[in-house]
Amino acid sequence: MAEYANPENTILIELKDGTVAIELMSDIAPQHAARMKELAREGAYDNVVFHRVIDGFMAQTGDVEHGIHGEGLNIRRAGTGGSSKPDVPAEFSRIPHDRGTLGAARSQSPNSANSQFFINFKDNHFLNGQYTVYGRVISGMEHVDKIARGEPPMNPDRMISVKVASDE
């Protein structure tokens, strides 16, 4: 296992091309970081597809209700669900939506984030102050860059497994 400065706040996402390590910003967005760790520890994110991947923008995933890869997947419904847990209120900060940052996906309501998130392919500062930033890719961004594009992708990539580094 690789060494991480803060393994309890490091998420490891296994993709087809390798592992992506994300350092959660639990001091900036504690509720969002806690939710991601909770769902990862439950295995809820395992095999969830990237249902919205826009070249030059971001890769979105995390629909633990409708986004599970396999025979029953209806890719058109992926992105419309969340977890059975209550929504997480916005935790906006001055942290910019830079390349490699993790943002909380939500509906029109700022307080509707639940399980879905996106990883920015580039600096997307027009999102600043509108979507909670709660993590940053610290290694493996080259694997994120290889995720299949599409809204939805024809053959969506998936998170094979999602774990908290301290649990490894």
LOFIDO-685284 format. One record per residue: residue in three letters; x, y, z of N, C-alpha, C, CB in turn. Coordinates in steps of 0.02 Angstrom, whole numbers, padded with zeros to 5 digits, always signed. Glycine has a CB too. Layout:
ALAXYZXYZXYZXYZ...
! end
This chain:
MET+00042-00059+00000+00000+00000+00000+00044+00062+00000-00048+00000+00061ALA+00024+00111-00039+00060+00175-00041+00050+00212+00025+00036+00218-00101GLU+00095+00257+00039+00090+00297+00100+00052+00361+00084+00161+00314+00128TYR+00003+00377+00125-00036+00438+00117-00030+00479+00181-00111+00422+00101ALA-00027+00545+00173-00019+00589+00230-00076+00581+00281-00016+00662+00207ASN-00136+00570+00255-00195+00564+00299-00239+00507+00272-00235+00631+00302PRO-00221+00444+00286-00258+00388+00258-00333+00386+00276-00227+00324+00281GLU-00352+00413+00333-00423+00414+00353-00463+00461+00308-00430+00435+00427ASN-00430+00509+00278-00464+00556+00232-00439+00549+00161-00453+00628+00256THR-00418+00488+00143-00397+00473+00074-00442+00418+00047-00322+00452+00071ILE-00472+00432-00011-00515+00384-00045-00476+00353-00103-00581+00418-00071LEU-00480+00288-00110-00448+00252-00165-00501+00224-00211-00401+00195-00138ILE-00502+00249-00272-00550+00225-00323-00512+00184-00374-00587+00286-00358GLU-00532+00121-00379-00501+00076-00428-00538+00082-00494-00501+00003-00403LEU-00503+00105-00547-00531+00109-00614-00497+00056-00657-00521+00180-00644LYS-00521+00048-00718-00494-00004-00762-00420+00006-00776-00532-00004-00827ASP-00396+00069-00775-00327+00084-00791-00282+00092-00729-00323+00146-00832GLY-00311+00092-00669-00270+00099-00609-00307+00135-00554-00206+00137-00626THR-00271+00148-00500-00300+00177-00440-00295+00253-00440-00266+00149-00378VAL-00350+00285-00420-00353+00357-00412-00357+00370-00336-00414+00389-00451ALA-00311+00410-00310-00312+00428-00240-00339+00500-00233-00241+00422-00208ILE-00388+00507-00190-00420+00573-00179-00412+00591-00106-00495+00572-00200GLU-00384+00649-00094-00380+00674-00026-00442+00715-00012-00315+00717-00016LEU-00481+00694+00038-00542+00729+00056-00525+00791+00097-00590+00683+00095MET-00565+00843+00089-00556+00905+00125-00605+00907+00183-00566+00967+00078SER-00592+00865+00233-00639+00858+00289-00642+00921+00332-00620+00798+00332ASP-00591+00963+00328-00592+01026+00365-00633+01079+00329-00520+01051+00375ILE-00640+01073+00263-00678+01122+00222-00751+01101+00215-00645+01128+00152ALA-00762+01037+00202-00830+01010+00190-00838+00945+00229-00842+00999+00113PRO-00843+00950+00295-00844+00889+00337-00902+00842+00323-00845+00908+00408GLN-00961+00868+00308-01019+00824+00297-01012+00786+00231-01084+00865+00297HIS-00988+00820+00179-00978+00786+00115-00924+00733+00120-00959+00837+00060ALA-00868+00749+00154-00814+00701+00162-00839+00640+00202-00754+00733+00198ALA-00876+00653+00255-00903+00598+00296-00950+00554+00256-00939+00626+00358ARG-00992+00584+00214-01039+00544+00173-01000+00499+00125-01087+00589+00135MET-00948+00526+00092-00911+00486+00045-00878+00427+00080-00859+00529+00009LYS-00849+00439+00138-00817+00385+00175-00869+00333+00197-00779+00412+00237GLU-00926+00356+00220-00980+00311+00241-01002+00266+00184-01040+00352+00268LEU-01015+00294+00126-01037+00255+00068-00982+00209+00043-01060+00301+00011ALA-00920+00232+00045-00864+00190+00024-00858+00129+00070-00798+00230+00024ARG-00864+00142+00135-00858+00086+00184-00915+00037+00178-00855+00114+00255GLU-00972+00059+00155-01029+00014+00144-01024-00024+00079-01095+00053+00146GLY-00976-00005+00036-00970-00036-00030-01020-00009-00080-00978-00111-00025ALA-01055+00045-00063-01108+00072-00106-01082+00097-00173-01143+00128-00070TYR-01020+00122-00175-00992+00149-00237-00962+00095-00283-00940+00201-00221ASP-00952+00035-00258-00922-00017-00298-00966-00032-00359-00911-00081-00257ASN-00934-00033-00417-00967-00049-00482-01016+00004-00505-01003-00114-00476VAL-01012+00065-00479-01054+00119-00503-01021+00152-00564-01067+00173-00447VAL-01061+00163-00616-01035+00189-00680-01027+00265-00679-01082+00169-00737PHE-00985+00288-00725-00980+00359-00740-01033+00373-00793-00907+00380-00765HIS-01088+00405-00774-01146+00412-00818-01146+00477-00859-01208+00409-00776ARG-01103+00524-00841-01100+00588-00877-01028+00610-00878-01146+00643-00842VAL-00997+00605-00937-00926+00620-00944-00918+00667-01004-00884+00555-00952ILE-00903+00729-00990-00899+00781-01041-00827+00801-01051-00942+00842-01023ASP-00801+00789-01112-00732+00804-01129-00718+00878-01115-00717+00787-01202GLY-00662+00891-01082-00643+00959-01066-00682+00989-01008-00650+01001-01126PHE-00723+00949-00975-00763+00975-00919-00755+00931-00857-00838+00979-00939MET-00792+00875-00854-00790+00833-00794-00817+00764-00807-00829+00866-00737ALA-00805+00718-00758-00831+00650-00758-00874+00642-00696-00774+00596-00760GLN-00939+00625-00706-00986+00620-00651-01005+00547-00639-01049+00662-00664THR-01011+00529-00575-01028+00461-00553-01061+00465-00485-00964+00416-00552GLY-01072+00408-00454-01095+00405-00385-01169+00393-00375-01078+00467-00353ASP-01206+00378-00430-01277+00361-00421-01281+00289-00396-01317+00371-00488VAL-01283+00282-00330-01282+00215-00300-01351+00181-00305-01261+00220-00227GLU-01401+00217-00328-01468+00189-00336-01479+00161-00406-01521+00243-00320HIS-01462+00200-00457-01476+00180-00527-01414+00169-00569-01518+00233-00560GLY-01354+00176-00540-01293+00174-00580-01250+00113-00571-01253+00232-00564ILE-01277+00059-00544-01237-00002-00534-01227-00038-00600-01271-00049-00482HIS-01165-00051-00617-01147-00085-00679-01173-00157-00678-01070-00085-00689GLY-01196-00180-00734-01219-00249-00738-01282-00254-00781-01233-00278-00669GLU-01313-00313-00780-01370-00327-00823-01429-00280-00812-01393-00396-00811GLY-01443-00260-00751-01500-00218-00737-01489-00144-00748-01521-00229-00667LEU-01430-00124-00771-01415-00053-00779-01455-00022-00835-01340-00044-00793ASN-01492+00029-00818-01525+00071-00868-01486+00136-00868-01602+00082-00853ILE-01440+00144-00916-01394+00200-00916-01431+00267-00920-01345+00194-00974ARG-01492+00266-00948-01531+00328-00952-01557+00351-00884-01590+00319-01001ARG-01565+00304-00837-01586+00322-00769-01528+00340-00725-01625+00264-00738ALA-01468+00316-00743-01409+00332-00703-01401+00408-00701-01345+00299-00733GLY-01390+00432-00641-01384+00504-00631-01447+00535-00601-01369+00538-00696THR-01500+00495-00595-01563+00520-00567-01574+00500-00495-01622+00496-00609GLY-01528+00461-00467-01538+00436-00400-01483+00455-00352-01544+00362-00401GLY-01490+00429-00292-01440+00442-00239-01443+00384-00191-01453+00509-00203SER-01422+00397-00130-01424+00345-00079-01489+00353-00039-01361+00349-00032SER-01500+00308+00008-01559+00312+00051-01548+00360+00109-01578+00243+00078LYS-01489+00388+00112-01472+00435+00167-01497+00505+00151-01395+00436+00178PRO-01506+00547+00202-01530+00615+00189-01480+00655+00148-01545+00651+00255ASP-01504+00704+00112-01461+00748+00073-01413+00786+00119-01503+00798+00031VAL-01358+00808+00090-01307+00844+00127-01312+00918+00109-01235+00816+00110PRO-01315+00962+00159-01319+01033+00144-01255+01059+00112-01334+01073+00207ALA-01262+01111+00072-01204+01142+00038-01151+01162+00089-01226+01203-00004GLU-01089+01152+00070-01032+01174+00110-00985+01213+00064-00995+01113+00144PHE-01011+01268+00038-00973+01308-00010-00912+01339+00024-01017+01363-00041SER-00859+01348-00014-00797+01376+00013-00764+01417-00043-00749+01320+00039ARG-00706+01441-00028-00667+01479-00077-00620+01433-00117-00626+01534-00043ILE-00623+01368-00105-00582+01320-00142-00607+01319-00214-00583+01248-00110PRO-00564+01333-00263-00587+01335-00333-00596+01265-00363-00538+01375-00375HIS-00638+01262-00413-00648+01200-00451-00591+01195-00502-00719+01199-00487ASP-00534+01173-00479-00475+01164-00521-00474+01093-00549-00410+01180-00483ARG-00430+01081-00598-00421+01014-00625-00406+00966-00567-00363+01013-00677GLY-00442+00910-00566-00430+00859-00515-00469+00868-00451-00359+00857-00500THR-00507+00923-00445-00547+00929-00384-00611+00889-00390-00563+01004-00370LEU-00637+00871-00332-00698+00832-00326-00754+00879-00306-00690+00773-00274GLY-00808+00879-00345-00865+00921-00329-00927+00879-00315-00879+00969-00386ALA-00970+00905-00272-01033+00870-00256-01084+00886-00310-01059+00891-00186ALA-01110+00834-00342-01164+00843-00391-01229+00851-00352-01168+00782-00441ARG-01274+00890-00380-01338+00904-00346-01390+00925-00397-01329+00959-00292SER-01452+00932-00374-01505+00959-00417-01504+01035-00413-01576+00931-00396GLN-01557+01068-00431-01560+01141-00429-01551+01168-00358-01626+01165-00458SER-01573+01129-00309-01567+01151-00239-01495+01144-00215-01614+01111-00194PRO-01465+01197-00188-01396+01192-00164-01387+01140-00109-01373+01260-00138ASN-01441+01123-00073-01436+01076-00017-01459+01006-00035-01477+01102+00041SER-01450+00986-00099-01476+00922-00122-01422+00871-00139-01520+00932-00182ALA-01360+00884-00122-01307+00835-00135-01321+00772-00093-01236+00864-00118ASN-01304+00714-00122-01317+00652-00086-01258+00605-00094-01382+00619-00110SER-01255+00570-00151-01201+00522-00162-01160+00537-00225-01229+00452-00166GLN-01189+00575-00271-01155+00587-00334-01101+00640-00328-01207+00607-00387PHE-01049+00631-00369-00994+00679-00370-00964+00681-00439-00940+00661-00317PHE-00922+00731-00450-00887+00737-00514-00815+00756-00501-00921+00790-00560ILE-00772+00737-00550-00702+00754-00548-00690+00800-00608-00655+00690-00550ASN-00662+00858-00595-00649+00907-00648-00590+00887-00691-00637+00977-00618PHE-00600+00886-00758-00545+00873-00805-00501+00934-00813-00574+00852-00873LYS-00528+00993-00802-00490+01055-00809-00515+01104-00757-00496+01084-00881ASP-00484+01163-00754-00509+01216-00709-00578+01238-00733-00459+01277-00707ASN-00627+01233-00690-00696+01251-00706-00719+01303-00656-00744+01188-00705HIS-00688+01361-00658-00700+01412-00607-00771+01441-00610-00650+01467-00614PHE-00807+01432-00664-00876+01455-00667-00920+01418-00618-00903+01447-00738LEU-00896+01362-00591-00933+01323-00541-00919+01347-00470-00914+01249-00546ASN-00868+01390-00462-00849+01412-00394-00907+01443-00358-00791+01462-00399GLY-00915+01423-00294-00967+01450-00252-01037+01423-00266-00968+01523-00260GLN-01043+01377-00314-01108+01348-00332-01112+01274-00316-01122+01360-00405TYR-01055+01241-00314-01052+01169-00299-00997+01159-00248-01038+01127-00364THR-01010+01117-00199-00962+01104-00145-00901+01066-00172-00995+01064-00089VAL-00842+01092-00159-00779+01057-00172-00760+01022-00108-00722+01107-00197TYR-00748+00955-00112-00731+00920-00050-00675+00870-00057-00791+00886-00025GLY-00638+00873-00112-00581+00828-00119-00538+00849-00179-00604+00756-00127ARG-00479+00817-00182-00433+00832-00237-00395+00768-00253-00383+00890-00217VAL-00389+00753-00318-00350+00696-00341-00276+00710-00324-00359+00682-00418ILE-00245+00664-00288-00174+00672-00271-00130+00624-00310-00164+00662-00196SER-00160+00573-00341-00124+00530-00388-00175+00492-00430-00077+00480-00350GLY-00155+00477-00491-00198+00438-00536-00242+00480-00582-00240+00394-00497MET-00230+00545-00588-00272+00586-00632-00267+00562-00704-00251+00660-00627GLU-00211+00531-00723-00205+00505-00791-00256+00450-00803-00134+00477-00802HIS-00278+00415-00751-00330+00363-00759-00399+00395-00767-00331+00315-00698VAL-00410+00450-00732-00473+00487-00739-00479+00513-00811-00477+00547-00688ASP-00423+00537-00838-00423+00564-00907-00443+00512-00959-00354+00592-00924LYS-00439+00448-00942-00455+00394-00990-00527+00369-00985-00408+00336-00980ILE-00567+00398-00940-00636+00376-00932-00675+00389-00996-00670+00412-00871ALA-00716+00341-01017-00755+00346-01079-00802+00406-01076-00796+00282-01092ARG-00803+00445-01131-00844+00506-01135-00914+00490-01159-00811+00557-01182GLY-00961+00535-01141-01029+00529-01164-01079+00551-01111-01045+00458-01185GLU-01139+00568-01134-01195+00588-01090-01257+00548-01107-01209+00665-01096PRO-01262+00486-01094-01213+00443-01060-01165+00411-01109-01249+00388-01020PRO-01109+00384-01085-01062+00349-01129-01095+00285-01156-00997+00331-01090MET-01076+00266-01217-01102+00205-01248-01083+00144-01206-01076+00197-01320ASN-01021+00140-01185-00995+00087-01143-00963+00119-01082-00944+00041-01181PRO-01004+00135-01031-00978+00174-00975-00925+00137-00934-01035+00194-00930ASP-00875+00175-00913-00827+00149-00865-00860+00150-00796-00761+00191-00866ARG-00829+00114-00749-00858+00109-00683-00803+00113-00631-00898+00043-00674MET-00824+00127-00570-00778+00124-00513-00780+00051-00490-00800+00175-00454ILE-00727+00015-00502-00725-00056-00484-00733-00063-00409-00658-00088-00508SER-00695-00022-00371-00703-00021-00299-00684+00048-00273-00659-00076-00265VAL-00713+00066-00217-00699+00130-00184-00688+00114-00109-00758+00183-00195LYS-00630+00133-00084-00612+00117-00015-00580+00177+00019-00565+00057-00013VAL-00582+00177+00085-00546+00226+00124-00476+00196+00136-00583+00243+00193ALA-00423+00235+00122-00355+00208+00125-00338+00178+00194-00305+00263+00109SER-00364+00207+00247-00348+00180+00314-00378+00111+00326-00372+00228+00369ASP-00425+00090+00285-00456+00024+00292-00419-00030+00254-00529+00027+00268GLU-00371-00011+00215-00333-00059+00172-00290-00105+00214-00290-00021+00122
! end
